[in-house]
Amino acid sequence: MPVMNILDTKIQYYPAKIYETKPLGELTVRQLILSQRDPKDRIKKVFDDISRAEKEGNMELKAELKTENLFYTNPAVYLNGKGRKYTDIVHFTGIAPLDFDHLEDAHEFRDIIFNRFNCVITAFLSPSRKGVKFLVRIPVCQTVEEYKSYVYGLAFYFERFKGFDPSIQNAVLPLFLSWDKDIRWREDAKVWIKRGEKLSEFKEYEGDFETVKEVSNKDKGLARWRVARVVAKADLERNGHPNVRGASLLMGGYCAAGYLSEEEGYDYLIECIEASDYLKKGLAKYRKTAQQMFKKGLRAPLYLDNDD
């Protein structure tokens, strides 16, 4: 439960297998920080492999290495061990994560944000070392809606920075172990109290589309990985349609921008849906949703430079 020093807050940690929902135990935020400053040699090798996959543009391998080898936590909430749905939340911790991906100056960005915002408890590089994750102190919430209001308030200020990941609004999103020997933290983080409203919904693009002139294999891999990551949330959250809609709009937008052809993008989207254990239970309805939202996404191109 809530404590005076936020670093003494207890959070649960889980085995590497992402589908495992029963925690191995608990640790304090302080212990998490120290474990990320100097992990075991075996884990360091995994981080090196993840970084290499990122550089080579192999986002599927990167995701596999992370989800199969690194334990994870749920820093925002304490769960009952039965699942990772909102109904499994026992209590909130007073912590909200922020995530930024695919940065060229991750070390510098980590320090700038940490020094500028005294609500940041800790700041550290992501497993790929091309992103940065932050844990921010917020009030200890009583409901999911209250938690999201503070996350939307954070998003209002932070979504202007390149690499912002809006999936932070999901209170049960797992946070994987990382490695940063220069991890930053403070004992006296202030409480972020600004609230906000829901992030903007889908808007159809107005005007002529501008397709990407040169598409690299890394670009294609990143687009596929992002779509697969959203579909995977259906298994994590046990919630189908919102994640299928999101993934389908995303893939349609990437195809409209020219990263993938409509055929290969749609085929990959359906492959991801069919591979989901949770979505297999209602494939017909999820395929229909995917088709509708994919077509809608084709009317609003998404560009990796602005979206990552």
Sequence and secondary structure as in RCSB ss.txt:
>XXXX:A:sequence
MPVMNILDTKIQYYPAKIYETKPLGELTVRQLILSQRDPKDRIKKVFDDISRAEKEGNMELKAELKTENLFYTNP
AVYLNGKGRKYTDIVHFTGIAPLDFDHLEDAHEFRDIIFNRFNCVITAFLSPSRKGVKFLVRIPVCQTVEEYKSY
VYGLAFYFERFKGFDPSIQNAVLPLFLSWDKDIRWREDAKVWIKRGEKLSEFKEYEGDFETVKEVSNKDKGLARW
RVARVVAKADLERNGHPNVRGASLLMGGYCAAGYLSEEEGYDYLIECIEASDYLKKGLAKYRKTAQQMFKKGLRA
PLYLDNDD
>XXXX:A:secstr
   SSGGG EEEEE S TT  S SEEEEHHHHHHHHHS  HHHHHHHHHHHHHHHTT HHHHHHHHHHH  EE T
TEEE SS SSGGGEEEE SEEEEEE S SSHHHHHHHHHHH TTEEEEEE TTSS EEEEEE    SSHHHHHHH
HHHHHHHHTTSTTB GGGG TT  EE    TT EE SS                  S     S   HHHHHHHHH
HHHHHHHHHHHHT  HHHHHHHHHHHHHHHHHTSS HHHHHHHHHHHHHH TTGGGGHHHHHHHHHHHHHHHTTS
   HHHH 
